[in-house]
Amino acid sequence: MNLKGKSALITGAGSGMGRAMALLFAQQGADIVICDKDLSSAEMVKVQVSGLGARVIAIEADVSNPEQVNVMVKAAFHEFPKIDILVNNAGIGSDLVPFRRMTFEQWDRMIAVHLYGTFNCTRGVIEKMIAQKQGRVINMSSVNGLMGETLAVHYSAAKAAIIGFTKALAKEVAHHGITVNAIAPGVIGTPMIDRLGSQVVDSLIKTIPMRRKGEPEEVAHLAAFLASDHASYITGQVISPNGGSYM
């Protein structure tokens, strides 16, 4: 997947799948905007990306905050003349909680980061993509957005909403040369998954036909394909790398 001459904005790129995407996209020739709410993590990834020969900037932003997203987008366009690829990867996990005990604050924060974050960042770049008559938007959903998950109603709802957002926006902007797709990973070896604890992760792995976690790099390769010209006729799709846990 040749991304030479492309510029990619990746949110939540300070760790996990976002970091893997930043490194792989850079290896494929893209310039990178690393966005993360933890600037120190973003700066560490920036050093790694720079070592691959790519132009790169790191920006601190909470994607649920529209003002911070506006600052991020302005900084990105100040550094690069265009953003060809947007990956809405920023997300949060949570402690498992029964719906009956779920607080408004827990629900609201989950929706804000995942759904409003996707909205805020996409709104920030979509007009420029329309003007340049090309672009790639890749939204990170989850297998839980496809099938739901016990004790994670708020997370499942947010990730399902991203799928609806993806399909609707894909229809609106397809004639502008912009594709919009979603990736819905299963259990991937990221810090978010590791925080669940080894006992919970081991029980999850037992439900996966492949009997293992996915690796962030495996998701990154899928994202690189969707970002490339090879995927120019693919839009409005949800692809779920999950080891067979959902078919």
Secondary structure, 3 states (H helix, E strand, C coil): CCCCCCEEEEECCCCHHHHHHHHHHHHCCCEEEEEECCHHHHHHHHHHHHCCCCCEEEEECCCCCHHHHHHHHHHHHHHCCCCCEEEECCCCCCCCCCHHHCCHHHHHHHHHHHHHHHHHHHHHHHHHHHHHCCEEEEEECCHHHHHCCCCCHHHHHHHHHHHHHHHHHHHHHHHHCEEEEEECCCCECCHHHHCCCHHHHHHHHCCCCCCCCECHHHHHHHHHHHHCHHHCCCCCCEECCCCCCCC
